[in-house]
Amino acid sequence: MNAGQLLLQTPIWKDILAHVLTFIYSIAHYTGLAVVHLLNWILPSVVVPADLSDPIGYLAVLTVFLVIVQVARKVAWIIVLVGWALIVVRIVMVAFS
């Protein structure tokens, strides 16, 4: 089996998953480095170890994701409530016209 045949047999979703995971790792890593740098700048007497940058970055990315999800849930509820209110108004208008 040559390299071209092997390349054709590899599922494309594995490549996509690898790229997505690499992207998430890069965001988490650089976010963690920024937070560690910021903490060392704000608190110069406390030295935050550099090996905490990855865990801090992953927690920061997860926190941002959770905030986005919570905001999206609230927006979705507002849209649903407005939609029901408009339907009720439409039904009332049809009933009294």
Backbone torsions as a table, in degrees:
resi	resn	phi	psi	omega
1	MET	NA	126.7	179.8
2	ASN	-90.1	176.4	-175.1
3	ALA	-65.4	-34.9	179.8
4	GLY	-64.8	-41.3	178.1
5	GLN	-67.8	-38.9	178.5
6	LEU	-64.8	-39.0	179.0
7	LEU	-63.7	-38.9	179.8
8	LEU	-70.8	-24.8	-179.2
9	GLN	-84.7	-18.7	179.8
10	THR	-73.1	124.0	179.7
11	PRO	-62.8	140.8	-178.0
12	ILE	-67.3	-27.4	-177.4
13	TRP	-66.8	-26.3	177.1
14	LYS	-68.0	-38.8	176.5
15	ASP	-65.7	-43.9	-180.0
16	ILE	-63.0	-44.3	178.7
17	LEU	-62.0	-41.7	178.3
18	ALA	-62.0	-42.0	179.1
19	HIS	-66.9	-40.5	179.5
20	VAL	-64.8	-44.6	179.9
21	LEU	-66.2	-37.7	176.2
22	THR	-64.5	-39.9	177.8
23	PHE	-63.4	-45.1	179.5
24	ILE	-63.8	-41.9	177.8
25	TYR	-61.7	-42.6	-179.5
26	SER	-62.3	-44.3	178.7
27	ILE	-61.9	-46.0	-179.0
28	ALA	-64.5	-42.8	-177.9
29	HIS	-63.1	-50.2	-177.8
30	TYR	-70.7	-31.9	174.3
31	THR	-65.1	-43.8	177.9
32	GLY	-62.0	-42.6	177.1
33	LEU	-61.3	-40.7	179.4
34	ALA	-65.2	-41.9	-179.9
35	VAL	-66.3	-43.2	178.3
36	VAL	-62.7	-42.8	177.5
37	HIS	-62.2	-42.9	179.3
38	LEU	-64.0	-43.0	178.3
39	LEU	-64.0	-40.7	177.6
40	ASN	-67.6	-28.6	178.0
41	TRP	-76.5	-41.1	-179.0
42	ILE	-72.8	-42.3	-178.7
43	LEU	-116.6	81.2	-175.0
44	PRO	-66.7	-23.4	-179.6
45	SER	-78.1	-19.4	179.1
46	VAL	-104.7	120.7	179.9
47	VAL	-98.6	112.8	178.0
48	VAL	-82.7	125.0	-179.2
49	PRO	-61.6	142.6	-178.1
50	ALA	-68.1	-24.3	-179.2
51	ASP	-72.9	-6.3	174.6
52	LEU	-87.3	-2.6	-176.0
53	SER	-65.3	-40.3	179.9
54	ASP	-67.3	-49.2	177.5
55	PRO	-61.6	-39.0	178.1
56	ILE	-64.4	-41.0	179.5
57	GLY	-64.2	-44.7	178.5
58	TYR	-63.5	-40.6	178.0
59	LEU	-66.1	-36.9	178.3
60	ALA	-66.4	-43.7	178.8
61	VAL	-63.8	-42.8	178.6
62	LEU	-63.8	-39.4	178.3
63	THR	-63.9	-44.3	178.4
64	VAL	-62.6	-41.7	177.9
65	PHE	-60.6	-44.5	179.7
66	LEU	-64.5	-38.2	177.6
67	VAL	-64.3	-43.7	178.9
68	ILE	-62.0	-41.9	179.6
69	VAL	-64.2	-42.1	-179.8
70	GLN	-64.4	-42.2	178.4
71	VAL	-64.9	-41.7	179.6
72	ALA	-63.2	-38.0	177.8
73	ARG	-63.3	-42.7	179.7
74	LYS	-65.1	-42.5	178.6
75	VAL	-63.2	-42.1	179.1
76	ALA	-62.0	-41.3	178.4
77	TRP	-65.1	-39.2	178.3
78	ILE	-63.3	-44.2	179.0
79	ILE	-62.1	-42.2	179.4
80	VAL	-64.1	-44.6	-179.6
81	LEU	-65.1	-42.3	177.5
82	VAL	-64.2	-40.3	177.6
83	GLY	-60.6	-46.5	177.7
84	TRP	-63.5	-40.4	179.0
85	ALA	-62.5	-41.7	178.8
86	LEU	-66.2	-36.3	177.4
87	ILE	-66.0	-43.0	178.6
88	VAL	-63.0	-43.3	177.9
89	VAL	-60.8	-42.2	179.2
90	ARG	-62.8	-42.6	179.7
91	ILE	-65.4	-40.8	178.2
92	VAL	-64.6	-40.7	179.8
93	MET	-65.9	-38.5	178.3
94	VAL	-68.9	-38.2	-177.8
95	ALA	-67.9	-33.5	-175.6
96	PHE	-103.7	7.8	179.4
97	SER	-98.4	NA	NA
